[in-house]
Amino acid sequence: MFTSQGPTLRELAVQALSSVERGYDLLAPRFDHTPFRTPDRMLDAVEETLADREGSFGAGLDVCCGTGAGIGMLRRLCRGRVTGVDLSSGMLARAERAHASVDFLRADARALPAALADSYDLAVSFGAFGHFLPAERPAVFSGIHTALRPGGVFAFPIGAPIPPSRPAWWAIAGFDAAMRVRNAVWRPPFVMYYRTFPLGGVRTDLRAAGFTVETVPLPHFGHRPDGTPRWRLVLARRAD
């Protein structure tokens, strides 16, 4: 599916009936050939914006790094060590093959190891927040806050809400509804929702974790009819 090298419908069905960890272990060999991988266009836009606004950083952390799509960006932005963290050992194995001289660590983003505390100047995450329920966000943000040094930045892109007048809104709403039904009747759960990460709630949780928060437009993706950007970069900074 997606390309000749991507997963088949049967493989996607098996993944969807697994836990998040097991599902990504199964998908890992084909993940980079699916639309689920963060596009290079997005990675380039985030890298350009961070470089223009912040310059370079010391050490970098990729939270929920997957197969390592964002690792190359971190290596260019960071002068010091780069670390990738993910729950799936299968995804980490693919990332390790692609990126030598990078530290990879298997860990749950909801409970990052204490050994990471006060170690990084930049943390990023791409495409993973749908795997966390709203009640789990505070633990994720608190762990990242602890991993950053004072003044460190947690950066991630966030899209503008899609209006119900667009077919994509109904497709996403339908997917989320199907996942809720699946998780109500099948165990283990596979948490993946597209409408549980609104900017307002995210900003509140980031501030509660101790971050100051600003957003920067990503003009690479254009603007909506009302003039607001389609994508923004959230810059959450640990206070000095």
DRENMARPA-414995 format. One record per residue: x, y, z of N, C-alpha, C, CB in turn; residue in one letter. Coordinates in steps of 0.001 Angstrom, whole numbers, plus 524288, in hexadecimal, padded with zeros to 5 digits. Atoms other than C-alpha are relative to their C-alpha. Glycine has a CB too. Layout:
% residues N
XYZXYZXYZXYZA...
***
This chain:
% residues 240
803537FB4A800008000080000800008036E804DC800007FC428000C804D2M7FD4B7FB07800868043E80E1A7FD3F8041A7FFBE7FBB3802888018B8052DF7FC3A8010C8042780FF4809387F51E800D67FA237FFCF8054C802FD800EAT7FEFF805988006A814A27FC007F08D803477FDF980483802B07FECC7FAE6S7FCBE801897FB8D81E007FBF67FC1C7FD45800C18053880505803127FFF8Q802D47FEF67FB2D813CE800008060E7FD107FB3B801EF7FC3F804787FF39G802DA804647FDB580B6A7F75280ED47FB277FEA17FCDA7FE798013F8059AP804D6801B2802798003C7EF4E809757FB6D801378039D800317FA157FEADT8049D7FF277FCC57F2517F0E680E397FFD17FC22804897FB0A7FF8A7FCB2L7FFF6803EA7FBCF7F3CA7E44B815E1803D08018C8044E801727FA947FDD1R7FC277FE687FC138000E7E95281C9A7FE098049F8033180533801637FD62E802347FB987FD227F93B7F60B820227FBAF7FE3B803B47FDE4804167FC35L80427802007FC9B7EDB47EE6A82593802457FD60804D17FC847FC267FD06A7FD71802867FB8A7F6A47E63D82E228023680412803B58045D7FC4F7FE25V7FDEC7FBC97FCC07FD4D7F297832E27FBA38029780320802D3804147FC9CQ804487FD3B7FD767F0477F90D835FE7FD8E7FCDD804697FBE2801617FC0CA8022B803527FBE27EC527ED7F83E6E804087FEB3804307FDDC7FAFB7FDA8L7FBD7800CF7FC2E7F9087EDE28462180046804B2803AF805567FF217FD3CS7FEED7FB737FCC17FDD57F6CA850EC8031F803F17FCD2802FE7FE6F8050CS7FCE87FC0E802BD8049E8036884CFB805977FE1B7FF497FFEE80538802FFV7FA96801CB80052811F17FDAB85020800997FB957FC15801EA7FE3D80557E7FF9C8047E8038280FAE7F0B4849317FEA6801867FA697FC677FB96801D9R801887FE5480536808F77F75883DCE80474802967FD177FB6F803AE80050G7FBA17FD6180290814B87FFDE83AFF804B77FC6C7FF5B8018E804CE80313Y7FBFC803FC800ED81E0C7F48A83CD47FEFC7FD3C7FACF800217FBFC8048AD8016E802B8804CF816AC7EDCC831D180089803837FB3C7FA727FDF480060L800007FC6080470815D97F9EA8293980570802127FEB97FC628048A8011DL7FAE87FD6F80083824017FE2D82B22802CB7FF097FACE803737FE3F80451A7FD13800D1804DC82A077F78A81F257FDD6802EF7FB488001F7FA527FEC7P8027B7FD6180473820617FE828161C7FE4480594801377FB597FCDF7FE33R8022B7FB057FE3D81D8580ACE81DD78019F8048E7FC88801AB8010F8058DF7FE197FB9180312825E2813F28159A7FD8F8004A7FA9C805D57FFB77FF79D802A4800078051381DD181038809A77FA22800F28009B800F57FACC7FD2EH8057A7FEBA7FF08810FB814D880F9C7FF69805E8800C27FDEB7FCFE804DCT800E37FA6F7FEEC80ABF822608110B800858015E805C57FAA7801937FE1CP7FF957FEFA7FA6780C48820CF81FD08054280266801707FF2D7FAFB8030FF7FAEB7FD9B7FEFD81A8A824C481F137FF91805E57FF25804507FD977FC69R800287FA538009981C51833608211C8028F801967FADB802BD802B7804A6T7FDC67FE8F8051981E728396F81393804E980359800997FBF1802F07FCBBP7FB3C7FCD67FFF682BB383F4D810977FEB3805D27FFAD8039B7FE6F7FB72D8018A7FA8380078824B284BEF80D107FEF780263805617FB1D800837FC87R801047FE1A7FABD8200884D4481B238050980058803207FC177FC78802C8M7FB047FFEE7FD2A82D4F849BF820C88035A804A27FE4F802FE7FADD7FF1FL7FCDF7FBA6801FB833EF853BB8180B7FDE18053C801EF8001E7FFEB7FA02D8025D7FB1E7FE3A82A4385E5C81BE580134800FB805BF7FA167FFE67FF20A7FED97FF6E7FA7282C4E85BD882A62805C580146800D07FE867FAFF802FEV7FA617FEFC7FF7B83B1685B6A828E180156805987FE72803247FC277FCA5E7FEE77FAAD801C983B67868208213C7FE228040D803F47FD6B800FD7FAB4E8022B7FC517FC40832BE86F0A82B1C80330800128050A7FA517FEA58012DT7FCDC8003D7FB3A83A9286A55836D18055F802797FF288009B7FA4F801D2L7FAD37FDCB801158477486DED830727FFBF805F37FF9A8023E7FDAF7FAECA800857FA58800988429487B9682CFD7FF0A802AE8053B7FB93801467FC3CD8018A7FD757FB1C83CEA87E5483A72803D07FEFB8047D7FA9D7FE2E80191R7FCF8801917FB6D845FA877148439D805C97FF197FEDB7FDB77FB2280244E7FA9D80162801488528A8741B83C42800F07FA40800FB803DC8034B8032AG7FECA805777FEDF858FF867A8840D27FEEC7FED0805C0805C27FEC27FEA1S80111801D37FABD856E285FA884D178047A7FC7F801D47FAB87FD0E8003AF7FC3F803C47FDED85F0085709855FA7FE3B7FA7A7FEBF800AE800B2805F1G801D48055D800B08590F84981857E07FA4C7FFED7FE5E800BE7FCDC80509A8054D8005E8020684C9784511851207FD697FAD98014380004800CE7FA3DG803168049C7FE9C841C683B71854B17FB4B7FFA17FC667FE3D80038805CDL80493801118033E837C88358384B637FC757FC4780306801987FDA27FA8CD803A9803167FCE682C16830A5853357FC427FD307FC577FCF68037F803EFV8030D8033F80399824E38256C84C8C80267800637FA8C7FA20801B77FFEAC7FCF97FF19804C182F4C82564842027FE9F7FC587FB87805AB7FF7E8012FC8014B803A780429829FE819BC83A76804D37FDF47FD417FC6E8028F7FC19G7FB84801E68030D83319815B582F84804238042A7FF397FE327FE097FABCT7FBE67FC0D8001083AA082269831177FF62804447FBFF804FC7FD7B7FF29G800CB7FBF4803FC8346A82BE38276F8023280539801B57FA3B800957FEC1A7FE397FAF57FE23837E483772830098059C80024801E37FC98801BC8043AG7FAB7800397FDCF84573832FA8340F803E78032C7FCBD801D37FA4F80061I7FC747FD048035384C81838C88285B7FF8F805CC801047FEEE7FEE17FA4CG800E57FA857FEC58466C845F482B51802B18016C8051A7FA208012D80055M7FD897FEEC7FAFC84AF88453983973805F3800017FF927FE427FBFF80409L7FA4C8004180086858C0841858356B80223804EE7FD6C8019A7FB2A7FCD1R7FE3B7FB26802758599984DA282CEF7FF51804B78039D7FD09800EA7FAEAR8010F7FB967FC96853DC856A0837458032E7FFE3805037FA52800298014FL7FDA4800A07FAD185B198514384319805DD7FEF97FFA57FD577FB8B802F3C7FA53800B07FFCD86982852398463A8018D7FB4C8034C80296804E780228R7FEC2804377FC65868F7847E4850D97FD5D7FAEB7FE807FE758017F80576G802328052A801058637483A56852307FA3D800607FE8D800B37FC76804C4R805778006F801948567A8365B84C3C7FDFA7FABF801E57FF5A800927F9EDV80267804B67FDE184D6782C75852857FA8E7FF5B7FDBA7FFC88003680607T8054380149801B18415D825BE84D1A7FD847FC47803DD8000A7FDA07FA81G802E3803357FC418371B81FE68562A7FB057FE117FD717FEC18031C80511V804D98022A8021582C25816C7852177FE907FB24803208008C7FEB17FA14D801E28049B7FD37823C980C0B857F2800D47FAFD7FCEC7FA488009C80145L7FFBA804938036682501802DF84C48805A17FE707FEE27FD238010E7FAE4S7FAB4801E18011B8315E7FAC584B96800C77FF317FA29801187FAE3802F3S7FF93800AB805A382E5C7F7F183D4F80131805157FD427FB0E7FDB37FDD8G7FEF87FAEA8025982E0E80652839CA80583801D0801607FBEF8040B801D4M7FABF7FE6C7FE6783A78808DA841918042C7FD0B7FCF3800BD7FF1A805DBL7FC2F80306802FB841827FDED83A6B800C7802527FA9B7FE487FA4D7FF8DA7FF887FD818051A83E878048682D79802E780533800757FA93800D97FD92R7FD577FAF57FF47842F3811AE832C6805D47FF36800E37FD9C80304804A1A7FA78800F87FEF184FBF80BFF837AE802FA7FEA47FB04800997FB99803FDE7FD6980157804F8852CA8067D82A32800EC804E27FCAF7FCB17FC007FCE7R7FFB37FB5B8035C85075813B2823E680377804488023C7FA9B8022A7FF18A7FD477FB9F7FD8E8578581C5582DB4804257FE06803CE7FC1980395802D7H7FBAD8016E7FC9A864C0818B88331480151804928039D804D47FE617FCBFA7FE257FC227FC2D86A928200283EA67FB908030F80290803B9803C87FD60S804687FDB87FD3685D1382320844257FE5E7FC3E804487FB5D801307FC3EV801D7803407FBAE8585A81E2C851557FA2E7FEF97FF5C80121802A280558D80582801638003784B83816CD850A47FE847FD1E804F97FECB7FCA37FB22F801AC8020E7FAF7843C38132385CA47FA4D7FE507FFA4800C08041D80462L8056B801C97FFD48379780AE985E187FD94801CD805257FFA67F9E97FF6AR8028D7FDED7FB5982E928120E8677B7FA94801F67FE8A8034C8046F80280A805447FDEB800938207F81646869588003B805E7800D47FC207FD5D803F0D7FFDD7FA4E7FF8C81EE0824DD866F17FCE2801FA804A87FDF0802787FB0EA803017FE697FB618153F8253B8724D803287FF5A805027FAF47FCD680061R7FCB1800CE7FB5F820438214987B85805B17FFD87FE397FE7C7FAD2802FBA7FA9A7FFD1801D982D50825B987610803C37FEE38047E801378055B7FD85L7FC53801717FBDD839008205F87DA680255804C0802BC804597FCAE7FDC3P7FDBB7FBC27FCF383E63828DA88881805768015A7FE298001D7FE90805B9A7FAA87FF09801D884BDC827718825D80044804317FBCC802577FB017FDEBA800117FBFC80414847A7830E6877A27FF7680587802377FB907FEF17FC39L801317FAF07FDB18451583C078812A80453804017FF137FF107FF64805CBA7FC767FB8C800B284B588494B87E3C804637FEDD7FC22802538019080537D7FBF2801C7803A585274843BC872727FFAD8025C7FA927FFC27FA417FF85S800D27FE788057084CEE84A2D8662C7FE8A805C47FF827FBC27FCA17FD8DY801327FA898012F84BBB8578D8600C7FB83800857FC20804D1802B97FDDDD8044E80017803BF841D2853D5855907FD7C7FAA58001F801E88015D7FA67L8030B804CD8009083714849A3855957FBFB800D97FBB37FD4A7FE6E80544A803E37FFBA8042A82E5D846D2849E87FCB37FB0C80019802A7800B87FA93V8033E804A4800B88235583D83846C57FC95800E47FB3A7FC9C7FED2804F8S802F47FF96804DF81C4F83AB683A097FC1D7FB847FF8E803B6800097FB43F803EF803DA8017580F8D833BE8377C7FE9F7FBFC80413801BB7FD4B7FB68G800DA803FE7FC0980EA682CA68447E7FBBE80158803E8804F27FF08802D9A8035D7FE627FBB38052B8346E84CCA7FA9E7FD877FFDC7FF73805C77FFFAF804F7802C3800397F92A82D2C847F7800047FAED803077FE967FEF07FA78G7FF98804DD7FCFA7FE3A8216E84F857FF67800DE805DB805307FD647FEEEH800A37FED87FA787FC238284B85C807FA978024B800F38044C803CA801EBF8050A7FDD07FE877EEF782A9F862B6800D78054F802A17FCFE7FC36803AFL7FF497FADC7FD8F7ECA1838868678F801C87FFBC805AB7FAFF803047FFB8P7FE758007E7FA827EE10833F0875A2805B67FE738009F7FC907FC07802B9A7FA828019D7FFC17FBAD82ECB87243803C1804527FE69800DF7FB507FC8FE7FC917FBC9801CB800DE83B7286C7F8033F80268804627FCCC804347FD6BR7FCC37FDA17FBE9805148415087991804DB7FCD1801597FCCD800C1804DAP7FB74803447FEC780E05835B287C45804118005F7FBAC7FE597FA45800CDA7FC5C7FF888046681404836A086EA7802DC805378003E7FD157FF757FABEV7FD9E7FAC97FFEB816538453B86FA480386800BD804C37FBC1804367FFF3F7FCC67FF8A7FB4F81B7D8445B87D858052E7FD2F7FF4E7FD1B7FDD3804C0S7FB2D802E5800EC8256583A0787983803B0802D37FC577FEC87FAB47FDD6G7FCBC7FD0E803AC82A308423B86E2080238804DB802A77FCD48018E7FB19I7FE2A7FB767FD0C82B0A84E43876E4804A67FE81803727FB898024880361H7FBC5801D67FC9E83393846758804A804E27FEB17FCE07FE3F7FB398031AT7FB7D801888033E83C40841868753B802F4804B97FDE17FE327FC927FB73A7FD797FB538021283F1184F618708380330802CA804367FBEA803B87FDB9L7FD317FC6D7FC94849258584A876607FCE2805228006D805AC801077FDE8R802877FAD57FFC68447A865B887B1780108803167FB04801F48031C804CAP7FF977FD34804F5841CB86DCF86EF07FF4B7FC917FB4280521802A37FFA9G800AC8039A804618402086199866AB7FAA8800777FD7F800DD7FA77801C9G804B77FF5180327835B28611F85C177FDC27FAB97FE738012D803467FB1CV802F480473801FB82B69856E0859217FCE2801F57FB577FC567FD8C80453F802567FE08804D282705858C884AFC7FD157FBA77FD26804358025C7FC6FA802F9803BB8032881C928520F842F27FC07802F27FCAF7FD3A7FBE580384F803E67FD74803568136E85598837A77FA817FE6C80195800F17FEA57FA3FP8057D8012E7FEF0804CB856648396C7FCB28028A7FBBD7FE52801F880593I803377FE17804487FA95857F082ED97FB40802FB801E27FE4E7FB887FCA0G804CC7FD297FEC57EF058613A82EB27FB5B7FC3F7FFCD7FF2E804A27FC27A804A5803568002F7E19E85B3C8314E7FDB87FFCB7FA7F7FBDC801F9803DCP80290800AD805177DAD9855D18254D7FA2A80105800B4800FE7FA5D7FDB6I805977FECF7FF537CD0E85B7E823A77FC947FB707FE377FE87804FB7FCF0P80390804418017F7C18385209822CF7FE22800497FA637FB5C7FFFE80386P801AF7FF7E8056D7BEAD857488153C803897FD087FC3E7FFD1805B37FE79S7FC52802C0803637CA5784FCE80FF87FF817FA1B800AD8059D801BE80125R80066805B67FF967C9E38413580CC7803FC7FDA1803BB800A67FD927FAAEP7FBF88021F7FC857D68483F308146F7FE1E7FFE4805A98050A8033D7FF95A801FF7FFF37FAA47CF6F842FA821037FCD07FB1C8010F7FCAC804E9800FEW80350804957FF4D7C59F8381781F12803307FAF17FFE17FBCA7FFDB7FBC8W7FCA7804A08002B7D02C82E4681B92802D17FF3480532803FC800787FB8DA7FD32800547FB067D7CC83178827E57FC437FEA98046E802D78052C8012CI803DD801287FBFA7CBA48317F8305A7FE527FA487FFB57FB3B8039C7FF6FA8017780573800A67C7DB8245182AA9804317FC50801EF7FED47FEE17FA60G7FBAF803417FE267D54D81EB882D5C800207FFDD805F58053C802077FDDBF7FFDC7FFCA7FA4A7D51F8235983B7B7FB797FCE48025B7FFCE805B5801E4D80482802E67FE057C77D81DBF83D70800E47FA247FF867FB06801937FD0FA7FEE580590800BC7CBB3810AA837CE803F87FE0B803F9801FE7FEFE7FA75A7FC198018D7FC1D7D78881059840DA7FD987FF928056D80486803E980014M802808004D7FAE17CEFB8131284CA97FCC57FB06800807FC8D804CD800EDR802FC804E27FFF27C611807CD84909803BA7FB618006E7FC907FF827FB08V7FC248043E7FFCD7D1CC7FEFE84698802287FF4E8058A80483801177FC28R7FDAD800517FACC7D7A48024A853D77FC0B7FE9980436802938051B8015AN8040E8017A7FC467CA9D8004685AAE7FEEA7FA267FFF47FB06802F57FED8A801758058E800837C9327F25A855BC804B47FC6A7FF607FC627FF487FB5DV7FB72803488011E7D72C7EDA18538D80482801808038F801A5800807FA36W7FB557FF2C7FCE47E3257EC1185C1D804837FCFE7FD887FF1F7FE48805C1R7FE787FB1B7FD877EDEA7F01C85C547FE4D804B07FCC5805E180022800D7P8018E7FB53802F87EA397FE07858888045C801CA7FC667FE7C80475803B7P7FC4A7FD608037B7F0B78050184D327FE67805BC7FFEB800087FD847FA44F801637FA7B7FF707F08581363850958023A8030F7FB71802038023D8053FV7FE697FC95804477F0E681C0C844867FB4D803427FE70802287FCCF7FB3EM804527FC838012C7E7DE827C18436480230805027FD9E7FCBA80131804FDY7FE3B7FB5A802B87E8DF833B783AAB7FDD180516802407FE927FF997FA61Y802937FB3A7FE307E02D83D358421A80070800AD805EA7FA467FFF57FE66R7FF5A7FF9C7FA537E56883C5184FFA8049A8037C80175800BF7FA958025ET7FB637FCCE7FF027F0708464184EBE7FF17805A17FE37804CB7FDAE7FD3AF801187FA90801957EA6C853E584D84803EB803B88027A7FA61801998018BP7FBFD7FC5F7FE307F38F85F6F84F0A7FEAD8025580554800BE804577FC09L801697FD977FB097EBE78658485A38801397FC79804A17FA438016580004G7FEF3803A37FBC37EC7385970862DA805BD7FEB5800857FCF47FB177FF38G7FA668011A7FFF87FA7A856AF85EFB802FB80470802A0802057FF287FA69V7FD6B7FB7C7FD9E7FEB186476862A57FF3580001805F07FDE4805227FD9CR80118800277FA627F80E8632686FE68034F7FBE1802BD7FA367FEEC800F6T7FCFE804327FD987FEC885636872BC805DB801317FFFC7FEF57FADD7FD2DD7FA7E7FE848002980C0A85B6086E7580144803EC8044C80166802477FAA5L7FF187FC127FBEE80AE3867168777B7FFC67FD7E8056A7FBF0804757FF97R80060802AA7FAF6806B285E45882AD804E97FCD6801267FB347FC728001CA7FB2C803007FF548130D8563B88057804B58037B800FF800FD7FCA87FB3BA7FBBE7FC687FEE081B6086278881F180269802A67FB4F804157FD3A802CAG7FDFD7FD8D804C481D4E86715873F57FD9B8056C7FF377FEE07FC877FB37F802507FB798028C81B938747886E257FF077FE6D7FA59803A08050080068T801BA8020280513814B8872D78611C7FF2E804707FC227FAF27FCD68009AV801367FC9180461814DC87A058543A7FF567FCA27FB228045E804377FF32E80091802BB804F3810ED875FD8468D80201803737FB9B7FA427FE6F7FF0AT7FDC07FD4B8047A8176D87997839C47FD8D7FDBC7FB118061D7FF797FFE5V8023580216804DF810BF8787C82C75804227FD1C7FCC97FD9D8046F7FCBCP7FCC6802B3803DD8166486EC5822C67FDDB8017A7FA9F7FFFA7F9D8800DDL802477FE08804DF813E8876728163C800BF7FC577FB6080253805377FEB6P7FF07803C78042C818EE86B1A80E0D7FAFC7FD3E7FE45804027FBF7801CCH804BA802F98012180B348654680EA77FB4C803867FEE27FEC57FC6780487F804217FC7B80195803598715D80B567FC5C8018C8046C7FCF07FD957FBC0G803B27FDEB7FC387F7BC8778E8120C7FA737FE4F7FEA28005F805FB8003AH8058A80127800C27E968874B0813DB7FD45804D07FDC37FD677FE498053AR802CF7FB80802417DF0887D5D80D8E7FF91804A7803AF7FA9A7FE5B7FE62P8005F7FB9F7FC587DE438858281A0880543802868011E7FD987FE308050ED7FAD97FDB47FF6E7ECDE88869819168036A7FD8A804207FF768058480128G7FCDE802987FBFE7F14E87FD3824648033C7FB9B7FD8B7FC727FDD280469T7FCA980409802557FC688762B821DC7FDB07FA8B800878055C8001E80281P801CE805717FFC87F9418681981EAE803157FCDD8040C8007E7FD6B7FA96R7FCB1802AD7FC3180492863AE8274480310803F980326803BE7FC257FD48W7FCD07FCDD7FC8A80B9986994832D7804237FC80802867FC96802BD80433R7FC1A802AD7FCE3817D1865E383A2B7FF5D801C1805A38059F801197FDF4L800577FECA7FA6E815CD86539848D58057F7FFFB802487FC677FC03802ECV7FAFD7FF8A7FD50821A1869D0850847FEDE80087805D880346804CF7FDE4L800CB800137FA5B820858660285ECC805578001A802967FCC77FB19801C4A7FAC97FF357FDCF82BF686AD2866C87FFF27FF30805ED80206805857FEAAR7FF4E8008D7FA608306B866638741A8027E804F780218803647FB2080159R7FE1C7FB0B7FDF7832688729387C378057E7FF778023B7FC4B8021380428A7FACA7FFF17FDB38403187643880487FF967FFA5805EB80302804F67FE62D
***
